[in-house]
């Protein structure tokens, strides 16, 4: 089993930046592919970015060039650096491991507004 705790959300103006962090419990964290998802009000949860155990990354088209996912296995942490934020990035952001489909953290709220 693994537990995931997200942090780093907040209110930011358009064009601003935030860095989200997700700390995972358990000694197997470094062997997990990890992902960030988001869910906006009234919308389905969508995949934002994935990072494999080897460090390969994939991004949703809507965030390419603006968001960066990276990990620090020594800290059991995966990050999402978000730059050039837009109002449409407003959502609750969750980290997730595909190996544990039923496990989700509490999420962290990101609000982009002037």
N, CA and C of each residue as an Amber inpcrd file, in Angstrom:
protein
   342
   0.8340000  -1.1950000   0.0000000   0.0000000   0.0000000   0.0000000
   0.8710000   1.2490000   0.0000000   0.3130000   2.3160000  -0.5000000
   1.0130000   3.5940000  -0.5300000   0.0220000   4.6890000  -0.1690000
   0.4930000   5.6870000   0.5230000  -0.3180000   6.8630000   0.8190000
   0.3200000   8.0670000   0.1520000  -0.5190000   8.9710000  -0.3220000
  -0.0550000  10.1310000  -1.0720000  -0.6100000  11.3980000  -0.4450000
   0.2480000  12.3860000  -0.2410000  -0.1700000  13.6520000   0.3560000
   0.3310000  14.7960000  -0.5210000  -0.6140000  15.5430000  -1.0870000
  -0.2850000  16.6660000  -1.9530000  -0.2440000  17.9710000  -1.1640000
   0.5590000  18.9010000  -1.6600000   0.6310000  20.2310000  -1.0610000
   1.1180000  21.2230000  -2.1080000   1.0330000  22.5100000  -1.7620000
   1.5930000  23.5380000  -2.6230000   0.5970000  24.3570000  -3.4070000
  -0.6710000  24.0080000  -3.3280000  -1.6730000  24.7680000  -4.0680000
  -1.9070000  26.1410000  -3.4500000  -2.7250000  26.9250000  -4.1340000
  -3.0410000  28.2490000  -3.6270000  -3.6830000  29.1080000  -4.6960000
  -3.7860000  30.3850000  -4.3780000  -4.3560000  31.3740000  -5.2940000
  -3.2070000  32.1200000  -5.9700000  -3.2480000  32.1880000  -7.2840000
  -2.1910000  32.8600000  -8.0330000  -2.8160000  33.6240000  -9.1960000
  -2.1840000  34.7100000  -9.5810000  -2.6810000  35.4990000 -10.7070000
  -2.2970000  34.8370000 -12.0310000  -3.0530000  35.1040000 -13.0710000
  -2.6700000  34.5910000 -14.3950000  -1.2420000  34.9920000 -14.7350000
  -0.5050000  34.0310000 -15.2930000   0.8920000  34.2540000 -15.6010000
   1.8390000  33.8750000 -14.4850000   1.2900000  33.5810000 -13.3220000
   2.1130000  33.2310000 -12.1730000   2.5390000  31.7740000 -12.1720000
   3.2200000  31.3850000 -11.0920000   3.7690000  30.0410000 -10.9710000
   3.4370000  29.4360000  -9.6130000   3.3670000  28.1310000  -9.5950000
   3.2340000  27.3600000  -8.3610000   4.0100000  26.0670000  -8.5310000
   4.4690000  25.5320000  -7.4130000   5.0910000  24.2090000  -7.4120000
   4.3230000  23.3250000  -6.4510000   3.7580000  22.2600000  -6.9870000
   3.0580000  21.2830000  -6.1750000   4.0110000  20.1540000  -5.7850000
   3.7650000  19.5760000  -4.6240000   4.5600000  18.4420000  -4.1660000
   3.6410000  17.3200000  -3.7170000   4.0730000  16.1110000  -3.9220000
   3.3350000  14.9350000  -3.4790000   4.3160000  13.9910000  -2.8030000
   4.0920000  13.7680000  -1.5290000   4.9440000  12.8550000  -0.7770000
   4.2510000  11.5090000  -0.6660000   4.9680000  10.4600000  -1.0210000
   4.4270000   9.1140000  -0.9510000   5.0690000   8.3120000   0.1580000
   4.2620000   7.5210000   0.8170000   4.8010000   6.6490000   1.8530000
   5.2410000   5.3360000   1.2370000   6.0570000   4.5970000   1.9420000
   6.4440000   3.2760000   1.4680000   7.7750000   3.2530000   0.7530000
   8.4320000   2.1130000   0.8910000   9.7780000   1.9800000   0.3420000
   9.7950000   1.7390000  -1.1610000   8.6200000   1.5150000  -1.7570000
   8.5890000   1.1990000  -3.1840000   8.3770000   2.4180000  -4.0480000
   8.3240000   3.6030000  -3.4500000   7.9800000   4.8170000  -4.2090000
   8.8540000   4.9710000  -5.4360000  10.1490000   4.7140000  -5.2900000
  11.0710000   4.9080000  -6.4100000  10.8040000   3.9390000  -7.5530000
  10.0370000   2.9130000  -7.3090000   9.7420000   1.9260000  -8.3560000
   8.3690000   2.1440000  -8.9840000   7.7530000   3.2800000  -8.6610000
   6.4240000   3.5800000  -9.1830000   6.4660000   4.6570000 -10.2500000
   5.7670000   4.4180000 -11.3510000   5.4450000   5.5300000 -12.2340000
   4.4400000   6.4090000 -11.4930000   4.6080000   7.7310000 -11.6310000
   3.7370000   8.6520000 -10.9150000   3.1230000   9.6520000 -11.8690000
   1.9330000  10.1330000 -11.4930000   1.2180000  11.0550000 -12.3710000
   0.5500000  12.1510000 -11.5630000   0.3170000  13.2570000 -12.2180000
  -0.5290000  14.3200000 -11.6860000  -1.8080000  14.3720000 -12.5260000
  -2.9280000  14.4590000 -11.8210000  -4.2310000  14.6420000 -12.4400000
  -4.8320000  15.9440000 -11.8890000  -5.8680000  16.4040000 -12.5520000
  -6.6110000  17.5460000 -12.0190000  -8.0870000  17.3960000 -12.3350000
  -8.8970000  18.0210000 -11.4920000 -10.3380000  17.9990000 -11.7050000
 -10.8940000  19.3800000 -11.4320000 -11.4510000  19.9750000 -12.4680000
 -12.0850000  21.2830000 -12.3610000 -13.5550000  21.0950000 -12.0170000
 -14.1880000  22.1050000 -11.4370000 -15.6010000  21.9930000 -11.0760000
 -16.4700000  21.6150000 -12.2750000 -17.2730000  20.5910000 -12.0840000
 -18.1880000  20.1690000 -13.1420000 -17.5530000  19.3930000 -14.2670000
 -16.2640000  19.0780000 -14.1280000 -15.5650000  18.3490000 -15.1860000
 -14.9930000  17.0410000 -14.6420000 -14.6740000  16.1530000 -15.5660000
 -14.0550000  14.8950000 -15.1620000 -12.5750000  15.1000000 -14.8360000
 -12.0650000  14.1860000 -14.0300000 -10.6470000  14.2260000 -13.7070000
  -9.8360000  13.9480000 -14.9690000  -8.7760000  14.7220000 -15.1820000
  -7.9680000  14.5440000 -16.3780000  -6.4930000  14.4170000 -16.0260000
  -5.7910000  13.6700000 -16.8720000  -4.3660000  13.4720000 -16.6900000
  -3.6120000  14.7300000 -17.1090000  -2.6730000  15.1460000 -16.2660000
  -1.8710000  16.3300000 -16.5570000  -0.4720000  15.9310000 -17.0180000
   0.1720000  15.0350000 -16.2580000   1.5570000  14.6640000 -16.5740000
   1.8940000  13.3410000 -15.9080000   2.8200000  12.6170000 -16.5230000
   3.2940000  11.3430000 -15.9980000   4.8160000  11.3600000 -16.0010000
   5.3970000  10.7210000 -14.9790000   6.8380000  10.4950000 -14.9640000
   7.0840000   9.0350000 -14.6180000   7.9210000   8.3970000 -15.4090000
   8.2060000   6.9890000 -15.1650000   9.3260000   6.8420000 -14.1360000
   9.5900000   5.5960000 -13.7690000  10.6830000   5.3420000 -12.8360000
  12.0220000   5.7590000 -13.4350000  12.1140000   5.7360000 -14.7420000
  13.3510000   6.1300000 -15.4050000  13.4580000   7.6080000 -15.7040000
  12.4040000   8.3630000 -15.3630000  12.4480000   9.8010000 -15.5560000
  11.8340000  10.2990000 -16.8550000  11.2920000   9.3970000 -17.6730000
  10.6100000   9.8500000 -18.8860000   9.3100000  10.5390000 -18.5180000
   8.9720000  11.5720000 -19.2800000   7.7860000  12.3660000 -18.9560000
   6.8530000  12.4890000 -20.1520000   5.5700000  12.6260000 -19.8480000
   4.5290000  12.8560000 -20.8460000   3.5770000  13.8910000 -20.2870000
   3.1090000  14.7860000 -21.1700000   2.2410000  15.8800000 -20.7280000
   0.9760000  15.9660000 -21.5640000  -0.0810000  16.4500000 -20.9310000
  -1.2680000  16.8050000 -21.6840000  -0.9360000  17.9820000 -22.5950000
  -1.5840000  18.0180000 -23.7470000  -1.3100000  19.0920000 -24.7100000
  -1.5440000  20.4660000 -24.0920000  -2.5180000  20.5560000 -23.2230000
  -2.8970000  21.8510000 -22.6620000  -1.8440000  22.4370000 -21.7220000
  -0.8980000  21.6140000 -21.2630000   0.1000000  22.1140000 -20.3110000
   1.5240000  22.0140000 -20.8430000   1.6960000  21.4540000 -22.0390000
   3.0420000  21.3220000 -22.6040000   3.7280000  22.6710000 -22.7060000
   4.9810000  22.6830000 -22.2810000   5.7630000  23.9120000 -22.3460000
   5.5580000  24.8270000 -21.1520000   4.5700000  24.5160000 -20.3270000
   4.2940000  25.3640000 -19.1460000   4.5200000  24.6040000 -17.8340000
   4.2080000  23.3200000 -17.8360000   4.3230000  22.4990000 -16.6310000
   5.4990000  21.5310000 -16.7720000   6.1270000  21.2260000 -15.6350000
   7.2070000  20.2500000 -15.5960000   6.9960000  19.3140000 -14.4160000
   7.0030000  18.0200000 -14.6930000   6.9220000  17.0180000 -13.6300000
   8.3250000  16.4750000 -13.3910000   8.6910000  16.3410000 -12.1250000
   9.9780000  15.7460000 -11.7910000   9.8680000  15.0880000 -10.4310000
  10.8610000  14.2880000 -10.0870000  10.7700000  13.5090000  -8.8570000
  12.0970000  13.5060000  -8.1220000  12.0050000  13.3150000  -6.8280000
  13.1750000  13.1430000  -5.9700000  12.9150000  11.8720000  -5.1740000
  13.4660000  10.7750000  -5.6340000  13.1760000   9.4870000  -4.9880000
  13.7410000   9.4160000  -3.5740000  14.8030000  10.1320000  -3.3090000
  15.3730000  10.1330000  -1.9570000  14.3880000  10.7270000  -0.9530000
  13.5000000  11.5880000  -1.4510000  12.5020000  12.2120000  -0.5850000
  11.1090000  11.6410000  -0.7930000  11.0160000  10.5820000  -1.6160000
   9.6960000   9.9990000  -1.9250000   8.7150000  11.0680000  -2.4050000
   9.1880000  11.9640000  -3.2290000   8.3760000  13.1090000  -3.6210000
   8.3690000  13.2860000  -5.1310000   7.1840000  13.5890000  -5.6510000
   7.0490000  13.9840000  -7.0470000   6.4920000  15.4090000  -7.0690000
   7.0060000  16.2090000  -7.9800000   6.6630000  17.6240000  -8.0490000
   5.9770000  17.9550000  -9.3720000   5.2350000  19.0470000  -9.3450000
   4.6940000  19.6050000 -10.5810000   4.9680000  21.1070000 -10.5490000
   5.9120000  21.5430000 -11.3630000   6.2050000  22.9590000 -11.5020000
   5.2740000  23.5240000 -12.5600000   4.4950000  24.5130000 -12.1680000
   3.5030000  25.0870000 -13.0720000   3.8380000  26.5540000 -13.3090000
   4.1360000  26.8830000 -14.5520000   4.4540000  28.2610000 -14.9330000
   3.4030000  28.7820000 -15.9130000   3.3920000  30.0820000 -16.0900000
   2.4640000  30.7310000 -17.0340000   1.0390000  30.2370000 -16.8150000
   0.6240000  30.2360000 -15.5740000  -0.6930000  29.6900000 -15.2450000
  -1.8210000  30.5010000 -15.8740000  -2.8750000  29.7790000 -16.2370000
  -4.0550000  30.3710000 -16.8660000  -5.2760000  30.0860000 -16.0010000
  -6.3190000  30.8820000 -16.1370000  -7.5410000  30.6100000 -15.3640000
  -8.0790000  29.1950000 -15.5890000  -7.9000000  28.6710000 -16.7850000
  -8.3980000  27.3110000 -17.0680000  -7.5710000  26.2190000 -16.3880000
  -6.4790000  26.5850000 -15.7230000  -5.7300000  25.6200000 -14.9260000
  -6.3300000  25.4500000 -13.5300000  -7.3160000  26.2520000 -13.2020000
  -7.9690000  26.1560000 -11.9020000  -8.6000000  24.7810000 -11.7230000
  -8.2180000  24.0960000 -10.6530000  -8.7010000  22.7350000 -10.4140000
  -8.1220000  22.2440000  -9.0900000  -8.6300000  21.1010000  -8.6530000
  -7.9690000  20.3630000  -7.5810000  -6.9840000  19.4090000  -8.2460000
  -5.7470000  19.4410000  -7.7870000  -4.6840000  18.6220000  -8.3750000
  -4.3800000  17.4470000  -7.4520000  -4.2520000  16.2770000  -8.0730000
  -4.0020000  15.0460000  -7.3440000  -2.7780000  14.3380000  -7.9280000
  -2.0020000  13.6980000  -7.0620000  -0.9910000  12.7940000  -7.5940000
  -1.5100000  11.3730000  -7.4720000  -0.9210000  10.4880000  -8.2560000
  -1.5110000   9.1520000  -8.3920000  -0.4860000   8.2000000  -8.9730000
  -0.5430000   6.9630000  -8.5170000   0.2650000   5.9180000  -9.1150000
  -0.6450000   4.9430000  -9.8400000  -0.4200000   4.7220000 -11.1340000
  -1.2610000   3.7850000 -11.8730000  -1.2590000   2.3740000 -11.2880000
  -0.2140000   2.0500000 -10.5110000  -0.1520000   0.7110000  -9.9280000
  -1.2000000   0.5330000  -8.8300000  -1.6620000   1.6490000  -8.2760000
  -2.6690000   1.6080000  -7.2150000  -3.8780000   2.4460000  -7.6600000
  -4.7010000   1.9100000  -8.5230000  -5.7630000   2.7110000  -9.1500000
  -6.7850000   3.2780000  -8.1690000  -6.9310000   2.6650000  -7.0110000
  -7.9510000   3.1280000  -6.0650000  -7.4020000   4.0920000  -5.0210000
  -6.1180000   4.3860000  -5.0830000  -5.5140000   5.2470000  -4.0720000
  -5.3130000   6.6560000  -4.6230000  -5.9130000   7.6110000  -3.9510000
  -5.7900000   9.0250000  -4.2960000  -5.5490000   9.8170000  -3.0190000
  -4.7710000  10.8740000  -3.1170000  -4.6120000  11.7760000  -1.9890000
  -5.8170000  12.6860000  -1.8570000  -5.7060000  13.6370000  -0.9370000
  -6.8130000  14.5630000  -0.7030000  -6.8510000  15.6720000  -1.7430000
  -5.7620000  15.8240000  -2.4880000  -5.6940000  16.8590000  -3.5110000
  -5.2820000  18.2080000  -2.9400000  -4.8800000  19.0850000  -3.8310000
  -4.5350000  20.4500000  -3.4330000  -5.1650000  21.4190000  -4.4310000
  -5.8310000  22.4340000  -3.9240000  -6.5850000  23.3690000  -4.7620000
  -5.6540000  24.3990000  -5.3850000  -5.7720000  24.5480000  -6.6920000
  -5.0710000  25.6030000  -7.4280000  -6.1220000  26.5120000  -8.0410000
  -6.0440000  27.7940000  -7.7230000  -6.9700000  28.7750000  -8.2590000
  -6.1770000  29.8650000  -8.9630000  -6.4590000  30.0450000 -10.2460000
  -5.7700000  31.0690000 -11.0400000  -6.7890000  32.1570000 -11.3580000
  -6.6010000  33.3040000 -10.7570000  -7.5810000  34.3740000 -10.9010000
  -6.9340000  35.7100000 -10.5810000  -7.4060000  36.7390000 -11.2640000
  -6.9300000  38.0880000 -10.9690000  -7.8590000  38.7680000  -9.9760000
